[in-house]
Amino acid sequence: MSALYVVLAIIALSVLMIFHEYGHYLAAKRLHYPVTVFGIGFGPNIIKKQIGETEFRVGILLFGAYVEVPAMDGEGNETIKPLHKVAIALAGPLMNFILAFLVVFVVLVSGNPLEPSAVVGSIVPNSSAAEVLQVGDKILQVDGKSINSFEDFQRIVASKKVGDEVSLVIERDDNQLTVEVEVRELSYEGETFVGIGISGAPTKYSPLAALGKSFQELWTMIKELWKALVLIISRPKNVEVMGIIGITATMASFAKANLMLFLYLVAFISANLGFINLVPFPALDGSLILVGLIESAIRRPLPKSWVNTVNIIGFVCLMGLMIYVSLLDIGRLMGF
């Protein structure tokens, strides 16, 4: 795995975290609470600049981000309103959902590789398709049956065996042509398969159509994340959890394979980051949201010592879980 793709994956993850923290920063500023620090990366600072009340920092380890809003921790001269606490905590995950939506929109407009169309995108050399088809041909019919997607095409061809002829009606340069192709056993890039040797071009959406589709994709991601959370809680032994090392390795492999696939994965991880932070577990944004709602309901702040103790315990548990999962990631990468 090239180091370039690993670096690209790390940068992408950092961008997701920066957007998350920028959500907190933006909400705090809009609600007129001081933000004393906005930091990118960790370790000794290589850049430090004071702008107004906020000190902007860049650490030597350019991974992650953080903000310091004293009022959220019960410090400073500001007493934060409970629902303002909810709004500031909620803004981080919300920013991740917005970013996921925007990235999915870019993928759909550019061409979604997860949704191949009936247009020929690539052709395997020395296949029967290479003899009669061209990249850009649109397949209209297969053996007299009209198709609307590459999935329809695959379903019909999958029922064939080696040596069978397949009749295709295609559109090329505004003209319709009928061609015959033979199903063969093919080898390409180390893989052996049976087919005619084509892949579908990614489906491209108009900007207007991509807007609605992006909302659908984001909602699907959130539903899948909810199902995964329920499965982790109800049947943890049946779930393979991936930590930051495994996520980075997966992102790097996607970046090497296909840029649009990589961006779609970035969108999913952004939605995942937003979703996980809504879980009401100590040290996550969800716990701050829960505390704010409770304080709003009882009309008084919860004891600071109690909240801090619970958060410390939650943070320690999260760190322990991260270390454990990272060790599992390393084991998987090394083949253990």
N, C-alpha and C positions, 0 to 999 in steps of 0.2 A: 504494500500500500504506500503510495507516494506521500511524502511529508507535506507536499503542497495541498493535497486534499484534506489532510488532517488539520492543517492550519486554517483552511477554508471552513471546515466544520466548527473549529473552535471560535473563529470570528463570528459565524452565524449564531452560535449559542450565546456569545457575549452580546450580540445585537438584541437578541430576545430579552435578555436580562436588563439591558440598558433601557429598552422600551418599557419594560415592566416598572422599573424604578422611576422612569420619567412620568409614568402615570401617577404615581404617588406624589412626585414633585409638583406636577401640574395642578393636581387637585388641592394640595396644601396651599399653593400660591393663590389659586382662585378663591379659596376660602379664607385667605389672609392670615395663614399661620406661617411663621418663619421656618425656612428650610436652611439649616446651618451648613450642611455638607451634601454635595452630590459627587459621589466618587465612582470612577470607572477603574476596575482592576483592584488588586490588593498588593500588599507589601509596601516597601518604601516608596514614597511619592517621587515621581520623576517630573511631574508638572503640578503646580499648585497656583491657583489664581482666585482672588477674592472679587466677586462681582456682586455689589450690593450686600445683602445679608448672607449670601451663600458663598461658601468656599468650594470651588470646583477642583477636584483632585484626579490625577491619573497615576495609578500604581504601576510598579515595574512588572507585575504579573497581570497582563492585560486579559483578564478573564473575570466576568461577573461585574456587578455594579451594586451600589447601595446609596440610600439617602438617609439623612438624619433630620427628623422633625421632632424637636424636643417636646412639643405639646402632646404628641402621640404616646410618649413615655411618661407623661405627667411631670415633665420638667419645664424649666423656663418660666417666663412670666405670663404665658398664655394658658388659660383654662379651656380645654377643648370641649365642645358640645358633643354628646354621644353620637348623634347622627352625622356630625362632621367627621368623627372618627371612622364611622362606617363608610362614608363617602371616600375618604382618603385611602382606606384599606382596600376598598372595592375597585378603585381606579387602576391599580396595578394589573390585576387579572383582566379587567376590561380592556386595557391597552393591548394585552396579548391577544385577546379575541379580535380586536380591530386589526392588528397586524396580520393575524392568520387569514382574516377575510381579504385583506389587500393582496397578500402573497398568492392566495388561491385565485383571485381575480386576474393577476398577471399571468399565472399558469394557464388559465382557461383562454385568455385572449391570445397568448403566444402559441398554444397548442398543448392539450392535455395528453401526455403519454399513457395515462391510465385509461383513456377512452379512445382507442384506435378507431379510425373511420373506415369507410369502404373505399377510400382512396389509397392507391398503392404508394406506400412510403419507402419501401426498400425491397430489393429483389436479391435472392441468393444466387451467386454465380453458378453456372452449369445446371441450373434447374430448368424445368420445362417452362416456367414463367419467364425466365430470362430470354427465351426464344421468341416470345410473342408479346410480352407486356412491357410497359415503360413506367417509370416512376411518374406519378401524377394521373395515371389512368384511374377512372372511377368505375368501380364494378357495380353494375345495375342489376344483373340477374346471374344466378348460378343454376345451371340445369333447368332453366325456364322459371325459376322461382325468384321473385323480386326480393332484394335485400336492402336494409337501411343502415346496417352497421357491419363492422368487421366481425363482430360476434356472430351475426347471422351467417356470414361466409364460412367462418370456422366450424359452425355447427353442421353445415352441409358437407364440407370436405372431410370432417372427422368420421363421417359414416362410410367413407370410401376406403378401398384397400389399394395396395401398391399395384400399379398397372392400369387402374381405372382412368378413363377419360372424363374430364369435366368441361362442360360447355359454359363459357362466360360471355355475357353481353356487357361491353364496356363503353364508356364515353371518353373519347380522346379528341381534343381540339374541336369540340362541339359536334363531333360525328360519332355515331354509334357503330361499333364493330362487334362481330361475333368471332371468338377465338376458341380453340381447343387446347387444353393443357392436360398433362399426364401426372397422376399422383406417383411420386417416387420416394424412395428412401434417400434422404439427403444428410450430408455432414457439413456443418458450418461452425467455425470458431470453437472446435472441440466438442460440439454437440451433434447427436444423431437424431433425426426425427423424420416423420412421414408427412408429406404435404406437396404443395406445388411450388413453395419457395418464395412467399411474399409476406410482408408485414404491412399493417395498416398505418397510414400517416396519422399523427395526433389530431384529434378533433379540435378545431378552432372555433371559438364563440365570438360573436359580435360583442362590443362593450356593453350594450344594453342587455343582451341575453346572459352575459357573464355576471352581471350584477345579481340577478335572481338565482342563478346557479351557484354563485359563491356563498350566498346565504344558506342554500340547501346543503352544500358541502360542509360548511362550518357546523350546521346543526347535526349533520350525520357524525362528524368528529366528536361532538359533545356527547351524543347518545352512546357512541362506542366507548368513550372514556368512562361514562357512567356505568356501562355494563362491566367494563374491566374493573372498576373500583368495587362493585358489588361482588364480582368473582374473587377478587383479592381478599375481601373480608370474609366471604362465606366459604371459599375453598382455596386457601392460600397455597396448598401443596400442588394444586393443578396449574399454577400461574408461574411463568418464568419472568422474573422482574429484571429489568436492565438499568444499570446505573449510568453515571456520567461517562465512564470510560467506554462502556458498550454503546451508548448513544453516539458518542463521537466517532467510534469506529464504523458504526452503521451509516452515519451521515457522510463520512469520507468515502465509503464504498458507493453510495448513491451519487455523490458528486463526481466520482470517476466514471460512473456508468452513463448518467444523463442529467443535464443541468436542470431540466424541468421536474424530473423525479426528485432531485435534491431539494428544489424549492417547495415542492408539495410536502415533502417530509419536514422541512423547516416550518411550514404552516401548521402541520399536525403537532409538532413539538411545541410551537407557540400556544396553540389551543390547550395542549396538555399542561403547560406551565400555568396558564390561567386557571384551568379547571382544578388542578391539584392545590393551588393556593387558596381556593375557595373552601376547601375542606376545613372544618372547624377543629383543627388540631393545633395544640400550643406551638408557637413560633411561626405559624403560617398566617397569612392574611385572614383566612377564615376565622381564626380565633379572635382577631381584633374586631372583625365584623360582629361576631357573636357577643363579645364583651360590650361593644357599643350598643347593640340592640337590647341587651339585658339592662345596661345602665339607663337607657332611654325609658325602659318599661318601669324600673323601680325608682327612677328620678333621683338617683344618687350614684356616685362612682363606686365601683368595687374596690376593696382594700388593695392598695398598690403592692404591698408586700406579698399578698396572696397571688395576684396576677403575675408578678415577677417570678415567684417561685414556680408556678405552673409553666411559665414560658421557658425557664431554665431547664426544667425537667424535660419538656418537649424538645428543646434544642439538643440536649444531650442524646435523647432517643433518636432524633433525626440524624445526628452525626454518626451515631453507632450504626444505624441502618445504612447510611451512605457508605461507610467503610466496609460493612459486610457485603453489600451489593457490588461494590467496586472490586472486592476480592473475587467474587463470583465472575465478574466481567473478565478479570485478568486470567482466571482459570479457563474460561471458555476460549479466550483469544489464544492461549497457549496450548489448547487441546486437552486440558485435564478433564 
